[in-house]
Amino acid sequence: MREDIIARAGFLLTELHLAPDAAQLRLKDYFPDLEREERIRFVEEARDLAAESLRRIN
């Protein structure tokens, strides 16, 4: 399930271009049982993965 959460957070950040604060709030719509701190952590992980992928491309 962790991978699903990170993938959804990545989608919110990269495809919908949401700010991290907005992405963690929207993540609650998909995973209502996650605590705020967990949502923040998953959004941060997704942001870091997206940044790493971008660095590899360039």
N, C-alpha and C positions, 0 to 999 in steps of 0.2 A: 504494500500500500504506500510505502514511503516514496517509491518511484512515481506512483500516480500523483501524489501530492506535489512533488517537485515539478513534474511535467505540467500539471495544471497551473502552478505558480509561474512557470516559465512562459506558458501561453499567455497568461494575463499580462506579464511584463513585456514580452516581445511582440506578440501579435496584436494585442489590444492596446499596447503602449500605455498601460496604467502605471502610475507612480507606485513605488513600493508600499506606501501606506494604503492606497486604494486597492492594490492587489491583495494585501493581507486581509482586508475587509471582505473583498469578493470571494476569497478562498473559503471564508466561513459559509458562503452559500452552497459550496460543493462538499465541504467537510465540516458540518456543524458541530461535531464533537471535539474538534481541535480547540485547544486553549489559545488565547491571544499570543502568548510567548512562542508556542509551537508554530503558529501561522507566520509569525515574524521570522523565525528561524528558517522555515521552508522557503519563504520568499527570498531571504538572503542567500540561501544555498542555490536557488534557481538563478538569481542575479549573478552570482559568482560563476556558475556553470556557463551562462550565456556570455559573460565577459571572456572566459577562457576560450570558448569556441570562436569568438570574434578574433581574439589574438592569434589563434591557430590559422585562421583564414588569411589574416594580413601577415 
